[in-house]
Amino acid sequence: MDATGLESLSASELHDRAVRYAVHHGDLGFLWNLLKVIPAAEAATGHESETTADLSHVSALLSDAIGAGEGDLGEALRPVYLEYLRQHPDA
């Protein structure tokens, strides 16, 4: 999908495509990066209490990564998904 097509997708759709592609291709680097940027994205959306919990609980990060395409968090992570999908146009 071209850059214009990606821009028109919702944060949830971008998340689903990026995570599905990364899982399918075993791209642990992207998934690990996603886990690392979730706390900052949560802080940017005003969820500071979740940021503290995430930093101390890996299971919370994994749960967040699976649902990180929804709401304010999905929008905050939108640039991460767009960048990844632009690098992998076959996703």
Secondary structure by P-SEA (a helix, b strand, c coil): ccaaaaaaccaaaaaaaaaaaaaaacaaaaaaaaaaaaaaaaaaacaaaaaaaaaacaaaaaaaaaaccccaaaaaaaaaaaaaaaacccc
